Structures are given as C-alpha cells and as structure tokens.
Amino acid sequence: MEDKHFRELFDEYDRTEHQVHRINTGEEVAIDEYAHEVKAKFLSLKDQIYSYLNK
C-alpha cells in the first residue's frame, strides 16, 4: 500500500467513525440493518489500518 492509499483509508475511517457516532447518539436516524452495515464497515476499516501500521 502507498501512503496515498493509507490517506484515503484513514479519511474513509474518519467519515465512517463520525457516522457511527451520529447513529449512536441519535443525531442520524438509521434502520438497524443500515446501522449494522455502517458499524461493520467501520470495524473493517479499523482492521485494515491496524494491519497497515503493523507491517
């Protein structure tokens, strides 16, 4: 992975983290299935970043 890829990965992680926060606090209304998809995406991005940093 290149640094550009890491930057894009991190930016997506940041956007998704904010979305998860809005869902958890009730700022954003989401059906359970969508909320689950967003949280799964967040965890996947977190794992990808962790793997990148531990190379």
C-alpha positions, 0 to 999 in steps of 0.5 A, spaced: 500 500 500 502 507 498 501 512 503 496 515 498 492 509 499 493 509 507 490 517 506 484 515 503 483 509 508 484 513 514 479 519 511 474 513 509 475 511 517 474 518 519 467 519 515 465 512 517 467 513 525 463 520 525 457 516 522 457 511 527 457 516 532 451 520 529 447 513 529 449 512 536 447 518 539 441 519 535 443 525 531 442 520 524 436 516 524 438 509 521 434 502 520 438 497 524 440 493 518 443 500 515 446 501 522 449 494 522 452 495 515 455 502 517 458 499 524 461 493 520 464 497 515 467 501 520 470 495 524 473 493 517 476 499 516 479 499 523 482 492 521 485 494 515 489 500 518 491 496 524 494 491 519 497 497 515 501 500 521 503 493 523 507 491 517 
